[in-house]
């Protein structure tokens, strides 16, 4: 079968011919019909792979500490061998997979062959997934719609943690795919949403959905804008769906 993988040492992303997985106990084997690219997450992985060893180390200070501790206990050469072996292992990309079950493993009771399901599977023609990471797809939901489920669940978890009430104003920082879905979930929950992003196209999409938008590049202070929209009270909550190299957006929130 074909699968998209990345070499962490070189950063190269390739479509590789690999053996198809076999169904295991407690798992289901799925034939993929649709697979969604999570642009932010997967771009981050690709950029990490392309970075040099020093840049990789800077991005993972906790891993560096583990490596240093291993050098102290096991020695330099065995540790370096372990690190390079790890970088040589291909990394499967993707976590939003839509398909149909073609086999079920021992102990699986909630699914059967032929079921349409969504899962955390990778970009591959076939994926073998534990049953707890698989969900049924209703007949009235298309494959194209269902493949967004995992991404939407990330935004939904943000709502669960924030627990907003009807009529509250919530700010969403970052209007990528997860941010836009989060904004729509908030509005479906009866909230008013202020969205912040630097990309005019993303802001335009958000505006078409009814989101109040702010682009700091236009010289608008997001905090002042939020205060103006809430009679100087401020927003009731903030959900960050963006990445940054500094903690500026956290301080802003």
N, C-alpha and C positions, 0 to 999 in steps of 0.2 A: 504494500500500500504506500501511498504518498503521505508525507508529513512535513510540516514546516518546523525546522529546528535551527538553533543558533549555536555557534561555536564561541564559547565565552573567551577563549584566548585570542582569537583573531577578530571577533565581532561579526564574522560572516553569517548571514542568514540565508539558508538554502532550502529548497524543496527536495527532500531526500526520499529515496525508495527504501523502506524499512519493513521488517516482518510485521504482519498483522498480529495484534494481541489475541490471546486466547482467554475465554471467559473463565473467571475464578469464582470460588465460593464467596457468596455475599455480594457479587458484582453482576452487572449486566453488560453485554456487548452491544454497542450501538453503531449503526451505519449512519454516517454523517450526511445530512442534507444541506445544512447551513452552518457557517462558523463566522462569528463576529470578531473583528479586530478592535481591541480596546486601545485606541490610539495613544493615550497618555502612558499607560502602563507598559505597553509593548515597545513604544519608542524609547522609554527609559531603559528597558532591558537591552535594546539594540545599542543605544549610546554607551551603556555600561560595558558591553562586550567590545566595542571599538576603542574604548579608553585604554591607555597604557597601564602597566602594573602599578605604578605610583598613583595614578588617578583612581584606579580601582580600590587601592588601599585607603585613600582619602575618603572615598564614599562609604567605606565599611569599617569604621574605627573599632567596632565591637569584634569583628572578625580578625582584625589585626592584633587585637589584644589576645584572642584565642591562639593565634599563630605564635605569638611571642612566648606565651605560656608553654605551648607544645615544644618550641625550640629548647626551652629550659629543661623540660622533662625528657624529651626524646632525642634531642640533638638537631643540628642544622640540616644535614643532608636528608634524613628521613622526613623532616617537616617540609622541606622544599619539594621533595618527590610527591608528597601527599597533595600539596597545593597545586602543582602542575598537573597531576592526574585529575584533580577536581576540575581544573580549567579545561582539560581535554574532553570532559564528558559533555555530550551534546545536550542542550537545554531545549525541551519542547516548549513552543510558544502557544498561547491561546488558553482561554478559560470560559468561553461562551459557545457551547456546542448544541446544535439542534439536530435531532435525527430520529431513527426508528430502531427499536430493539430487535436484534436478530438471534440472540441467545441469552439465557438467564442461568446464573450459577446456582449451586446448591444453597438452600436456605433463603432464597429470594421469594417472597410471597406477595409483594405489592405490585409486581410488574410481570408482564408476559410478553412473549414474542409478538411483534406487530405493533406494540404500543408506541405512540409518538411521545418523545420525551425531550426535556431540556436538561443539560448537565454542565458541570465545570470542565468538560473535556477539551482537549487541545485541538489545534488546527491539523486534523488528520482524517483520513477516509474512514477509519474505524477507531473507536475508543472503548476501553474497558473501564467502567466506573463503578465505585462502591454505591450500593443502592441508596445510601443516605445523602448522596450528592446528585440525585436524579429526581425529577418531578414530572408528573404527567402534564401534557399539553391538551387543553380542551379542543374539541373538533372545530369550534367556531373561531379559533385563533390560528392564523397562518404561520408557516415556518418563518417567514420574514419578520413577523411581529414577535414570535416567541423567542427568537434568538437574542433579543434584548433583555430577557428575563434576569440573567445573572447581573448584568450591569445595573438594571433597575433595582435589584435587591440591595446593592451597595448603597444607593441613595435612600432606599426605604429604611435601612438600618440607621442612617443618620437621623431620619425622622423619629424613629423609635427612641433613640438616645436623647434627642431634643425634646420630644413629647410636646409639640406645639398645640395650642388651642385655637378654636375657630375665631377668626377675626384678628389674630395677632399678625405682626409684621416680622418677617424673617429675611435676613440677608444671606444670599448665596454668593460666595466668592469663588469665581471660576465657572465659566459657562461652557465647558466642554460637554461631552456626551453625558457623563454622570451628573454634572451640574445642571444641565437643561432638564434631564429627567427628574432630578431632585426638585427643581423649581415647579415642574408640573405636578408632582406629587404633593407639594406644599399647597398649591392652589386648589387641588382636588380636596385637600383637607380643610379648605376654607380660609387659608392664610393669604395675606398680601405679600408679594415677594419683590425684593430689591436685588437685582443681579449686578455683579461687578466683574468686568473683564476688560482686557486690552484689545481684543480682536473685534473690529467693527462687524464682521460677518456673523459672529456668534451673538453679538448684541442685537443684531437685526432679527435673528431667529427668535431670541428670547422676547423681544418686543412684540413679535407676531403672536406669541403665546399669552401676552398680557402681563409680562414682567416689566417692572420699572427698572431701567438700566442706567448704569454709570460707567463711563470710560475715563479713568484717571488721566489718560493721555490728553484728554480734552481740557485739562486744567480744572476739572471738577473734583472737589474734595469729597470722597465717599462718605466720610463721617458727617460732614456738614449737610450733605444731601439727605442722608438718613434722618438727621435731626429735623430738617425742614419738612420731610414727609411724615413725621410722627409728632408734630407740634412740640418739638424740642425734648421729647421723652426718650427717644432712641428706640432701636429695634428690640424685639422681644427675644431674638436668638440669632445666631450666625452659624451657618454650615460652610465649612471650607472644602471645596472640591477642586483645589488647585495645588500644584507643587511649587516650591520656591527654595532657593539656596540659602535664604536668610529667614528670620522669624518675623519679618515685617508684617506679613498678612495676619499672623497670629496676634501681634501687638495691635494691629488695626481692628481686628475682631473684638 
